[in-house]
Amino acid sequence: MNKLERISDVDYFSRPGLNSSKLKKFAKSPAHLKAYESNPPKSSKAFDVGKMTHGLSLEGECTWKVVEGDRRKKDVKEAVADAEGDGFVVVKQEDEDDIKGMALAVQCHETGTVITSDPERAELAGFATCPETGLLLKAKFDWIPAHGPKIFDLKTIKEGGASPTQFMYSVRDFGYDIQFAHYLYVAQLLGMPKETMTFVVVEKVPPYAVSVFEFSEEKKAVYIAHYHGLLKKYAKCLAEDNFSECYSPGIQILK
């Protein structure tokens, strides 16, 4: 059943369905996805800081606790254990400064004010079945309005990454083109047709520069066509239970 709901990250990731992260790996090769599923990546500081910035910016949530001091000392170890036991991510003061700095920069931006205006539209999970392939798809939207033509996605990025040139490198390296097409398609299947995804990009260090990007009509058409090709290929691999394909075994000529 196609539906949009508010659930925790743990619940979201435990539920069946093909998300954009898996499809990004599959785009490299079916074998890359198989390896990814067999050895899921561990959380990193950069990932945690990004997630906490999302929580503060979009939902007004503080999910961390500052613990300073030598991590080898008993009292500090106990403070860390207590904080983690209460469900907090332990950070240092400099991390909290960056999280709050990024959140404030987003909130003060012209487009940022939109996505920070209604926490009830943030972090909503969508589940829908593709009518062409029969695949169950899922997506967790950073911010999706009930009406209007856009989906919004918040990205935290390295220094200089919010420039147009550098962000296009990130689109290529992190598969944001696939994420764009996947989220639009899931929204469409949920009865919420959208025309584009707006990326709100904030740099992780002062001055916490913010830029906002959308893809051109030409790029959108290319990305959507590529995405639907990936869905068909994934469905074929799933039906045949064969994800062994990797790169070409022959010599490839670079041009």
C-alpha contacts under 8 A as a table, 3 or more apart, distances in Angstrom:
res1	aa1	res2	aa2	distance
1	M	127	F	7.53
1	M	128	A	6.57
1	M	129	T	7.42
2	N	126	G	7.50
2	N	127	F	5.45
2	N	128	A	4.30
2	N	129	T	6.69
2	N	189	L	7.20
2	N	190	L	5.79
3	K	126	G	5.75
3	K	127	F	5.49
3	K	128	A	6.65
3	K	190	L	6.24
4	L	124	L	6.49
4	L	125	A	5.54
4	L	126	G	4.32
4	L	127	F	6.51
4	L	190	L	7.23
5	E	124	L	5.55
5	E	125	A	5.28
5	E	126	G	6.45
6	R	123	E	6.91
6	R	124	L	4.91
6	R	125	A	5.95
7	I	11	D	6.26
7	I	12	Y	6.39
7	I	124	L	7.23
7	I	125	A	6.77
8	S	11	D	5.23
8	S	12	Y	6.11
9	D	12	Y	4.93
9	D	13	F	6.07
10	V	13	F	5.46
10	V	14	S	6.14
11	D	14	S	5.16
11	D	15	R	6.36
12	Y	15	R	5.54
12	Y	125	A	7.19
12	Y	140	K	7.94
13	F	16	P	7.71
16	P	136	L	7.47
17	G	127	F	7.57
17	G	135	L	7.57
17	G	136	L	4.86
17	G	137	L	4.85
17	G	138	K	5.42
18	L	22	K	6.58
18	L	23	L	7.16
18	L	135	L	7.43
18	L	136	L	6.22
18	L	137	L	4.69
18	L	138	K	5.80
19	N	22	K	5.68
19	N	23	L	6.46
19	N	137	L	6.09
19	N	138	K	5.11
19	N	139	A	5.73
19	N	182	H	7.84
20	S	23	L	4.90
20	S	24	K	6.01
20	S	139	A	7.13
20	S	178	I	6.65
20	S	179	Q	5.28
20	S	182	H	6.24
20	S	183	Y	7.95
21	S	24	K	5.19
21	S	25	K	6.67
21	S	179	Q	7.71
22	K	25	K	5.26
22	K	26	F	6.23
22	K	33	L	6.43
23	L	26	F	4.79
23	L	27	A	6.06
23	L	33	L	7.76
23	L	178	I	7.50
23	L	230	L	7.61
24	K	27	A	5.12
24	K	28	K	6.97
24	K	174	F	7.80
24	K	175	G	5.79
24	K	178	I	6.58
24	K	179	Q	7.90
25	K	28	K	5.43
25	K	29	S	6.78
25	K	30	P	7.60
25	K	32	H	5.77
25	K	33	L	4.88
25	K	36	Y	7.29
26	F	29	S	4.90
26	F	30	P	4.90
26	F	31	A	7.51
26	F	32	H	6.26
26	F	33	L	4.89
26	F	230	L	7.88
26	F	234	Y	7.57
27	A	30	P	7.38
27	A	230	L	6.84
28	K	32	H	6.34
28	K	33	L	7.94
28	K	246	C	7.91
29	S	32	H	5.21
29	S	33	L	6.74
29	S	245	E	6.39
29	S	246	C	5.07
29	S	247	Y	6.95
30	P	33	L	5.24
30	P	34	K	6.37
30	P	234	Y	7.86
30	P	237	C	7.78
30	P	243	F	4.66
30	P	244	S	6.18
30	P	245	E	5.56
30	P	246	C	6.34
31	A	34	K	5.01
31	A	35	A	6.24
31	A	243	F	5.40
31	A	244	S	4.98
31	A	245	E	5.57
31	A	246	C	5.31
32	H	35	A	5.18
32	H	36	Y	6.12
32	H	246	C	7.19
33	L	36	Y	4.93
33	L	37	E	6.18
33	L	243	F	7.82
34	K	37	E	5.25
34	K	38	S	6.23
34	K	243	F	6.49
34	K	244	S	7.96
35	A	38	S	5.04
35	A	39	N	6.03
36	Y	39	N	5.20
36	Y	40	P	5.35
36	Y	41	P	7.48
37	E	40	P	5.55
43	S	47	F	6.32
43	S	48	D	6.95
44	S	47	F	5.12
44	S	48	D	6.19
45	K	48	D	5.06
45	K	49	V	6.07
46	A	49	V	5.24
46	A	50	G	6.16
47	F	50	G	5.15
47	F	51	K	6.12
48	D	51	K	5.06
48	D	52	M	6.11
48	D	89	V	7.92
49	V	52	M	5.15
49	V	53	T	6.10
49	V	95	D	7.30
49	V	99	I	6.67
50	G	53	T	5.09
50	G	54	H	6.26
50	G	99	I	7.94
50	G	155	K	7.66
50	G	156	T	5.77
51	K	54	H	5.08
51	K	55	G	6.31
52	M	55	G	4.98
52	M	56	L	6.20
52	M	62	C	7.25
52	M	63	T	6.43
52	M	64	W	7.38
52	M	99	I	6.97
53	T	56	L	5.22
53	T	57	S	5.87
53	T	99	I	5.22
53	T	100	K	7.37
53	T	102	M	6.88
53	T	103	A	6.06
53	T	156	T	7.97
54	H	57	S	5.20
54	H	58	L	5.69
54	H	59	E	7.55
54	H	103	A	7.82
54	H	142	D	7.96
54	H	154	L	7.13
55	G	58	L	5.59
55	G	59	E	5.24
55	G	60	G	6.19
55	G	61	E	5.17
55	G	62	C	6.92
55	G	63	T	7.45
56	L	59	E	5.66
56	L	60	G	4.28
56	L	61	E	4.66
56	L	62	C	5.87
56	L	99	I	7.96
56	L	100	K	7.77
56	L	103	A	6.46
57	S	60	G	5.83
57	S	61	E	7.88
57	S	103	A	4.83
57	S	104	L	7.59
57	S	106	V	7.12
57	S	107	Q	6.99
57	S	116	T	6.14
58	L	115	I	6.51
58	L	116	T	4.96
58	L	117	S	7.98
58	L	118	D	7.80
58	L	119	P	5.82
58	L	122	A	6.08
58	L	142	D	7.73
58	L	143	W	7.70
59	E	116	T	7.36
59	E	118	D	7.97
59	E	119	P	4.73
59	E	120	E	7.87
59	E	122	A	6.70
60	G	119	P	7.57
63	T	87	G	7.75
63	T	88	F	5.42
63	T	89	V	6.43
64	W	88	F	4.70
64	W	89	V	4.47
64	W	90	V	5.73
64	W	91	V	6.70
65	K	83	A	6.64
65	K	88	F	6.00
65	K	89	V	6.22
65	K	90	V	5.14
65	K	91	V	6.15
66	V	90	V	5.86
66	V	91	V	4.98
66	V	92	K	5.26
66	V	93	Q	5.93
66	V	96	E	7.23
67	V	76	V	7.34
67	V	79	A	6.96
67	V	80	V	6.62
67	V	90	V	6.35
67	V	91	V	6.25
67	V	92	K	5.86
67	V	93	Q	7.61
68	E	76	V	7.49
68	E	92	K	5.82
68	E	93	Q	7.13
69	G	73	K	7.94
69	G	76	V	6.26
70	D	73	K	5.66
70	D	76	V	6.53
71	R	74	K	7.95
71	R	76	V	5.63
71	R	77	K	5.81
72	R	76	V	7.22
72	R	77	K	6.66
73	K	76	V	5.42
73	K	77	K	6.12
74	K	77	K	5.07
74	K	78	E	6.14
75	D	78	E	5.09
75	D	79	A	6.20
76	V	79	A	4.99
76	V	80	V	6.16
77	K	80	V	5.14
77	K	81	A	6.13
78	E	81	A	5.03
78	E	82	D	6.06
79	A	82	D	5.14
79	A	83	A	6.20
80	V	83	A	5.21
80	V	84	E	6.14
80	V	90	V	6.48
81	A	84	E	5.18
81	A	85	G	5.89
82	D	85	G	4.98
82	D	86	D	6.33
83	A	86	D	5.18
83	A	87	G	6.61
83	A	88	F	5.44
83	A	89	V	7.30
83	A	90	V	6.75
84	E	87	G	4.99
84	E	88	F	4.96
84	E	89	V	6.12
84	E	90	V	6.81
85	G	88	F	7.32
91	V	95	D	6.01
91	V	96	E	6.84
92	K	95	D	5.35
92	K	96	E	6.59
93	Q	96	E	5.12
93	Q	97	D	6.21
94	E	97	D	5.05
94	E	98	D	6.39
95	D	98	D	5.17
95	D	99	I	6.22
96	E	99	I	5.04
96	E	100	K	6.10
97	D	100	K	5.33
97	D	101	G	5.91
98	D	101	G	4.89
98	D	102	M	6.02
98	D	204	K	6.51
98	D	205	V	6.46
98	D	206	P	7.78
99	I	102	M	5.32
99	I	103	A	6.19
99	I	204	K	7.94
100	K	103	A	5.09
100	K	104	L	6.06
101	G	104	L	5.27
101	G	105	A	6.19
101	G	206	P	7.60
101	G	208	Y	6.59
102	M	105	A	5.09
102	M	106	V	6.23
102	M	202	V	6.49
102	M	203	E	7.27
102	M	204	K	6.62
102	M	205	V	7.97
102	M	208	Y	5.55
103	A	106	V	5.19
103	A	107	Q	6.15
104	L	107	Q	5.01
104	L	108	C	6.10
105	A	108	C	5.22
105	A	109	H	6.32
105	A	202	V	7.67
105	A	208	Y	6.28
105	A	209	A	7.23
105	A	210	V	6.88
106	V	109	H	5.25
106	V	111	T	8.00
106	V	112	G	4.77
106	V	113	T	7.17
106	V	200	V	7.94
106	V	202	V	7.05
106	V	210	V	6.74
107	Q	112	G	5.04
107	Q	113	T	5.06
107	Q	116	T	6.30
108	C	112	G	6.53
108	C	113	T	6.36
109	H	112	G	4.74
109	H	113	T	6.05
109	H	210	V	7.28
110	E	113	T	5.72
110	E	114	V	7.44
111	T	114	V	5.36
111	T	115	I	7.06
111	T	200	V	7.55
111	T	212	V	7.52
112	G	115	I	5.41
112	G	116	T	6.23
112	G	200	V	7.09
113	T	116	T	5.26
113	T	117	S	5.97
114	V	117	S	5.34
114	V	118	D	7.91
115	I	118	D	6.86
115	I	122	A	7.80
115	I	143	W	6.19
115	I	152	F	7.18
116	T	119	P	6.68
118	D	121	R	5.86
118	D	122	A	7.24
119	P	122	A	5.12
121	R	124	L	6.57
121	R	143	W	5.55
121	R	144	I	5.68
121	R	145	P	6.01
121	R	146	A	7.63
122	A	141	F	6.93
122	A	142	D	5.35
122	A	143	W	4.30
122	A	144	I	6.63
123	E	140	K	5.99
123	E	141	F	5.30
123	E	142	D	4.75
123	E	143	W	6.14
124	L	140	K	5.60
124	L	141	F	5.41
124	L	142	D	7.07
124	L	143	W	7.30
124	L	144	I	7.52
125	A	138	K	7.17
125	A	139	A	5.71
125	A	140	K	4.17
125	A	141	F	6.20
126	G	138	K	5.47
126	G	139	A	5.25
126	G	140	K	6.16
126	G	141	F	7.65
126	G	186	V	6.88
126	G	187	A	7.45
126	G	190	L	7.44
127	F	136	L	7.11
127	F	137	L	5.76
127	F	138	K	4.47
127	F	139	A	6.77
127	F	186	V	7.24
127	F	190	L	7.81
128	A	136	L	5.84
128	A	137	L	5.29
128	A	138	K	6.40
128	A	186	V	6.22
128	A	189	L	6.13
128	A	190	L	6.53
129	T	134	G	6.00
129	T	135	L	5.61
129	T	136	L	4.44
129	T	137	L	5.85
129	T	189	L	7.48
130	C	133	T	5.66
130	C	134	G	5.09
130	C	135	L	5.29
130	C	136	L	6.37
130	C	137	L	6.93
130	C	189	L	7.49
131	P	134	G	5.44
131	P	135	L	7.79
133	T	231	L	7.33
133	T	232	K	6.50
133	T	235	A	6.28
135	L	235	A	6.98
137	L	186	V	6.92
138	K	186	V	6.98
139	A	182	H	7.71
139	A	183	Y	6.25
139	A	186	V	6.94
141	F	144	I	6.16
141	F	151	I	7.67
141	F	152	F	7.66
141	F	153	D	7.20
141	F	183	Y	7.44
142	D	152	F	6.40
142	D	153	D	5.27
142	D	154	L	6.63
143	W	151	I	6.46
143	W	152	F	5.23
143	W	153	D	6.50
144	I	150	K	7.43
144	I	151	I	5.05
144	I	152	F	6.25
145	P	148	G	6.67
145	P	150	K	7.58
145	P	151	I	7.07
146	A	192	M	7.66
147	H	192	M	7.81
148	G	194	K	7.34
149	P	193	P	7.25
149	P	194	K	4.56
149	P	195	E	5.13
149	P	196	T	6.75
150	K	194	K	5.42
150	K	195	E	5.97
150	K	196	T	5.20
150	K	197	M	5.54
150	K	198	T	6.64
151	I	184	L	7.66
151	I	194	K	6.86
151	I	196	T	6.45
151	I	197	M	4.64
151	I	198	T	6.11
152	F	197	M	5.58
152	F	198	T	4.78
152	F	199	F	5.99
152	F	200	V	7.20
153	D	197	M	7.02
153	D	198	T	6.19
153	D	199	F	4.92
153	D	200	V	6.05
154	L	199	F	5.95
154	L	200	V	4.80
154	L	201	V	5.96
154	L	202	V	7.79
155	K	199	F	6.95
155	K	200	V	6.11
155	K	201	V	4.71
155	K	202	V	6.28
156	T	201	V	5.92
156	T	202	V	5.02
156	T	203	E	5.74
156	T	204	K	6.13
157	I	161	G	5.64
157	I	162	A	6.99
157	I	201	V	6.84
157	I	202	V	6.06
157	I	203	E	4.80
157	I	204	K	5.80
158	K	161	G	5.29
158	K	162	A	7.95
158	K	203	E	5.46
158	K	204	K	5.64
158	K	205	V	7.45
159	E	162	A	7.54
159	E	203	E	5.43
159	E	204	K	6.39
159	E	205	V	6.22
160	G	163	S	6.02
160	G	166	Q	7.04
160	G	203	E	7.06
161	G	164	P	7.97
161	G	166	Q	5.03
161	G	167	F	5.54
161	G	170	S	7.89
161	G	203	E	6.60
162	A	166	Q	6.66
162	A	167	F	5.84
162	A	201	V	5.87
162	A	202	V	6.45
162	A	203	E	6.30
162	A	209	A	6.99
162	A	210	V	6.52
162	A	211	S	5.62
163	S	166	Q	5.39
163	S	167	F	5.99
163	S	211	S	7.23
164	P	167	F	5.22
164	P	168	M	6.31
164	P	213	F	7.86
165	T	168	M	5.40
165	T	169	Y	6.77
166	Q	169	Y	5.15
166	Q	170	S	6.57
167	F	170	S	4.89
167	F	171	V	6.25
168	M	171	V	4.86
168	M	172	R	6.44
169	Y	172	R	5.20
169	Y	173	D	6.07
170	S	173	D	4.90
170	S	174	F	5.55
170	S	175	G	7.61
170	S	176	Y	7.44
171	V	174	F	5.59
171	V	175	G	5.45
171	V	176	Y	4.64
171	V	177	D	6.09
172	R	175	G	5.49
172	R	176	Y	6.98
172	R	177	D	7.39
175	G	178	I	5.39
175	G	179	Q	6.49
176	Y	179	Q	4.85
176	Y	180	F	5.96
177	D	180	F	5.12
177	D	181	A	6.45
177	D	223	Y	5.83
178	I	181	A	5.29
178	I	182	H	6.02
178	I	223	Y	6.73
178	I	224	I	7.85
178	I	227	Y	6.07
179	Q	182	H	5.09
179	Q	183	Y	6.01
180	F	183	Y	5.48
180	F	184	L	6.29
180	F	196	T	7.69
180	F	197	M	6.12
181	A	184	L	5.24
181	A	185	Y	6.13
181	A	220	K	7.80
181	A	223	Y	6.41
181	A	224	I	5.20
181	A	227	Y	6.28
182	H	185	Y	5.17
182	H	186	V	6.18
182	H	227	Y	7.13
183	Y	186	V	5.19
183	Y	187	A	6.09
184	L	187	A	5.16
184	L	188	Q	6.12
184	L	193	P	7.24
184	L	194	K	6.04
184	L	195	E	7.39
184	L	196	T	7.00
184	L	197	M	7.42
185	Y	188	Q	4.97
185	Y	189	L	6.24
186	V	189	L	5.10
186	V	190	L	6.23
187	A	190	L	5.00
187	A	191	G	6.54
187	A	192	M	5.09
187	A	193	P	5.84
187	A	194	K	6.83
188	Q	191	G	5.24
188	Q	192	M	5.07
188	Q	193	P	4.18
188	Q	194	K	6.69
189	L	192	M	7.20
189	L	193	P	7.70
190	L	193	P	7.87
194	K	197	M	7.98
196	T	214	E	7.21
196	T	215	F	7.67
197	M	214	E	6.42
197	M	215	F	7.91
198	T	212	V	6.86
198	T	213	F	5.87
198	T	214	E	5.15
199	F	212	V	5.53
199	F	213	F	5.13
199	F	214	E	6.42
200	V	210	V	7.06
200	V	211	S	6.11
200	V	212	V	4.63
200	V	213	F	6.74
201	V	210	V	5.51
201	V	211	S	5.24
201	V	212	V	6.00
201	V	213	F	7.84
202	V	208	Y	5.99
202	V	209	A	5.60
202	V	210	V	4.40
202	V	211	S	6.61
203	E	206	P	7.62
203	E	207	P	7.89
203	E	208	Y	4.84
203	E	209	A	5.37
203	E	210	V	6.59
204	K	208	Y	5.89
205	V	208	Y	5.29
206	P	209	A	7.27
215	F	219	K	5.99
215	F	220	K	6.06
216	S	219	K	5.27
216	S	220	K	6.16
217	E	220	K	5.08
217	E	221	A	6.27
218	E	221	A	5.36
218	E	222	V	6.49
219	K	222	V	5.13
219	K	223	Y	6.04
220	K	223	Y	5.14
220	K	224	I	6.02
221	A	224	I	5.30
221	A	225	A	6.21
222	V	225	A	5.30
222	V	226	H	6.20
223	Y	226	H	5.13
223	Y	227	Y	6.10
224	I	227	Y	5.02
224	I	228	H	6.34
225	A	228	H	5.40
225	A	229	G	6.33
226	H	229	G	5.11
226	H	230	L	6.33
227	Y	230	L	5.06
227	Y	231	L	6.37
228	H	231	L	4.99
228	H	232	K	6.37
229	G	232	K	5.28
229	G	233	K	6.28
230	L	233	K	5.05
230	L	234	Y	5.97
231	L	234	Y	5.08
231	L	235	A	6.11
232	K	235	A	5.13
232	K	236	K	6.26
233	K	236	K	5.08
233	K	237	C	6.29
234	Y	237	C	5.11
234	Y	238	L	6.10
235	A	238	L	5.02
235	A	239	A	6.08
236	K	239	A	5.11
236	K	240	E	6.18
237	C	240	E	5.15
237	C	241	D	5.66
237	C	242	N	5.15
237	C	243	F	5.89
238	L	241	D	4.83
238	L	242	N	6.65
238	L	243	F	7.69
239	A	242	N	7.96
242	N	245	E	7.79
248	S	251	I	7.75
248	S	252	Q	7.75
